[in-house]
Amino acid sequence: MQGGRSTTPDEEGSRGAAAPLSPPSGTAWTRHLETPLREFLGTETASAVVLLAATLCALVWANLAGSSYAMVWGTTLAVRVGSAGLSLDLRQWVNGGLMTFFFFVVGLEARREFDMGELRERRRAALPLLAGLSGMAAGVLIFLAFNAAGPAAHGWGVAMSTDTAFALGTLALVGPRFPDRLRAFMLTVVVVDDLVALIVIATVYSRALAVVPLLVAAAFLGTVLALRLAGRWIGPLFAALGVGAWIALQRSGVDPVVAGLAMGLFVSAYPAARPDLERASERFRLFREQPTPELARAARTGVEAAISPNERLAGRFHPWTSYVVVPLFALANAGLPLDRSFLAHAWSSSVTLGIVVGYVVGKPLGILGVSALVSRLSGGRLRPPVGWAAVAGGGTVAGIGFTVALLVATLAFHGVVLEEAKLGVLVAALISAVVTWTVFRATSLLPKRLRLRALLGAAEPIVDLAVAVDDEHDHIRGPLHAPVTFVEYADFECPYCGRAEPVVRELLAGAGDVRYVWRHLPLNDVHPWAELAAEASEAAAAQGAFWPMHDRLLAHQDKLRVADVLGYARELGLEQERFADDLRRHAGAARIARDVDGADLSGVSGTPTFFINGRRHFGVYDIGTLTKEVRLARARAALATGRQVASAA
């Protein structure tokens, strides 16, 4: 469309009209540019399988060769420098040492959600925060109801925390088709679990405190925080301060995993800024012209500086914690002898029953009940980002407590009581997974409109697009009043924009109620002819031929010089003198600059970047993924307006 006139792709003389519009086999974003949340969720989902395998191995090992299981994990390992050192058994090194990295990654993800994710709008953090706290409180109260009169009451902390990997992995297997918002909501809930659980571990289940080492640890962590507040990032220094804080906490009697969480929370996250990317491009260009070791280091430093330290560290440590650290923790702690006499006694144990009922009943009641109460008391201003069936399923899946639950159990109990607690944790996880499947299976049987409302809810999405679509100003393909608006910031010389173009065309061909908006973002530092191509498209737009020129430019991305674009104008039958004069006068430069300003306001630094109904799309842009996102946007739009959405499911 030009000047508000709606067109269809077939009306525009587009390139390759007779050729099949199959999507490319892969895109750059498929391989490298997953959004942090989706990458985190994907890793946790896959690692749930590894974690389950490690748990089963621990059970088999403990039941077939119990003496060797105890001997291996009870082996002492000492690290000494001169007369100073630490001496712990292997299980303690895993629980207090390696698990520090797990909680470091949890802290990184929590900070990233507050800086860049759903929780960057602070009021949205209130409800999952309260839901997480209430779910923990309900589990603890139920455990105490079973154990208040006995010595096991001290172990109330076992019944409060949700396992991130198992919970998110279960959601991936049995959850709804549109899971991202539910997973983001649950991620916040389980992060709250982990934060509170660590506070409980540090204050309730630590040994007698040694004040001097505790002050030393506080000094180390305070130094890190001061440097981060000053905007400084010195990786080796922060690592040394973190190790110092860990050792000091170990000496103080506080569980040292607290150091990992604190360090993760200190590391801010932010999207790559265009000036940083341009500086990185310039440094690489200098290295390309003169490949010296000094310029190689400068180029590497420039590229790394464009990415926030939070994302760099998460990418480095998260796979290790998911596939190595947490499975090792399960292998070291889940070994449980399951002989007949033990099982018969455990089923009547108040510890086992308190943990099972606390997780299976307390968690969903706390999360769902408080979410409903807060939504009602706030008049709907605070509501879950998903529907109530999804919240219910999220509450039941929160009953899968494993990692932190076992960690607290090893600190709170010993001997037979510890084995009873482990059994309760494992049984609660199994029952919660089955109940979660049941909730979502029952939801899937509802009529289509009720099912969508139950899963998606009525919460307003966060709008990331800073400049709204203007029917008179923007270049639009498709019906003007379509329920789904698909905006792309793109560069005619960008090869990934070229790969995305047939995917977008296939999407438009398969959906008659989507309007597509092209906005300019020429990356002049890496694409020398991108600005000229953008101005050529605007010169063609002045003669009512933006889309035909758009298609020609993307079809010939390697031929975008002046002679080339003049040739395309001639082939399209445009008035040559007027077109050439517009290029000489840079008549379209102001229009392009407005698009670039809008990209900056929306936090766009690379191409292609897509927005679907104002919400930024992260991740892959193959036809399957984009079709699913469009269906979700269509369903939300239909729910908001009360229209029937027969094609949305």
C-alpha positions, 0 to 999 in steps of 0.5 A: 500500500502507498498512501493508505491504499491496500494491496495484495501481493499478487497485484504488485508484480512481485518477483518470482510470482510463478515460483513456489514460495517455500521457506528457507531451510534455516535462518541466522536467528534459528541458530544464534539469535534466540531470545534469552527467555526462550533459550533459557526455557529450551535449555531447562526443558531439554535438561529435564530429561537429563535430570530425570535420567540422573535421578533414576541412575541414583535410585538404581545405584543406591538400591543395587550397590548402596554401600558403594553409593555412600562410599563414593559420595562420602569421599573426602576431597581437600583443597589446600594452599599452604596451611589454609584450605577446605576439606569437604566430602564429594556430596558437600562439594556438589551441594555447596560448590557446584550448586553455587553456579546453578544459583548464579544462573538463577540470579542472572535469569531473574535480573534479565526478566526484570531488565528486559522481560515481562517484569520490566513493567514492575506492576506485572511482577507483583502478582507472580511475586505474591503467588510464589510467596503464597504457594510456598507459605501454603506448602509450609503450613500444610507440612507443619500441620502434619509435623508441628508436634514432632521434632521434624517440624524443623524441616518445614523448608523442604516443602516450599521450593519448585524445581525449575528444570522439572517444572518447565520441562513438564510444561513443555511436554503437557502444557498448552500450545501457547506456552510462552507467557505461562512459562514466563509467569512460572519462571518468576514464581520459581525464581521467587521460590529460589530467592526465598529458599536461599534466604531460609537456608542462610538463616534457618539451616546454617550452622552457628554463625561466625561474624568475622567471615560473614563481614568479609563475605559482605565486603566482597559482595558489596565491592561487586555491587559498588562496581556494577552500580558505577557501570564497571565490568571487570570479569576476572576481578568479579570472579575473584571477589565471588570466590572470596565471598564463597570461601568466606560464607563457607567459613561463616556457617552460611550456605555458600550458594548464597554468593552465586545468587547475589552475584547473578542478581548484580549483573544487569541485562540490556539489548545490544545498542546500535552505537555499540554494534557500529563500533564493533563493525568498525573494529572488525573492519579495521581487523579485516584490513590489517589482521594483526593480533592487536586489532583481533583483540580489539575486534573481539572486545568490541563484539563482546562489549555490544552484548550485556554481561548478563547474556554472555555469562548466561550463555556460558554457564547455563548449559553447564549448570543444566546438563552437568551441575544439576544432574550431578546434584541429583545423582549425589542426593536422590539415591534412596533405598526402596526396600519393602519395610522402608516403604511401608513405614514411609507411607505412614510417616508425617514427614513424607505425607506432609511433603506430598500434601504440601506440594500437591495441594498447598502449592496450587491452592496458594498460587491459584487462590492468591492470584484470583484474590489479588485480581479481584481486589485490584479490580483487574489491574493486577491479573495473570498474563494467562487464563485461569486454566493456565494458572491452575496448571502452573500451580499444579506443576509448581508442586514439582519440588526437587533440587532445592527441596533435596538440598534443604532436606540434606541440611534439615534431616539425617538418617531415616527421616532424610530418606522419608523426606526424599521419598516425599519429594519424589512422589510429590513430583510424580503426582504433580506431573500427572495432575498437570497433564490432567488439567491441560487435557481437560482444558483441551476438551473445552469449546474453542472460544472457552479454551482460548479464554481459559489459556490466554486470559484477558491481560493486556500484552506489553507493547514494544513498538514505540511508533504506532502504525500510520495508514497514511505514512507507512508502507502496508500490504494487506487489508488496512483493518486486519486484526493482526499487524506485522511490522518489519524493520529491515535493510534491503542489503541485509541477507537475512532480510532477503531470507525472511522475505519469502517467509513473509510472503508465504505468511501473507498468502496463507492469512487473509487478515494480516497487514504487513508493514515495512520500515527502513533500518539501513545498517550503513556500517555494514551495508554500504548500499543499503541507504541508496536502496532505501532512497530508491524505494522511496523514489519509487513510492513517490510514483506509486511503485514502492512494493514493485521496487521493494521486490526488485531490490530484495531479489537483487541484493548483490546489485544495489548500486546507482546504475542498478536501481536506475535500471530497476526503475526503467524496468518498472516503467517509472519516469526516469528523470523524476526518479533520478532527481529524487535520488540526487536530492535524497528526497526520501532521506527524511522519511527513512530517518523517521523510521530509523528514529522509531527503531531506536525508540523501540530498541531495534538494533539489527535486521530483520526485527519483527513486531506482531500487534505491537509485541516484539517477536524474538527468535526464529522466523520460519513459516511455522513459528510466525504462523503460530505467533500470528494465530496467537495474536489473532486469538488475543485480538478476537478475545479482546473484541468478542469476535468468533475465531474459528481459524485461531485454534 
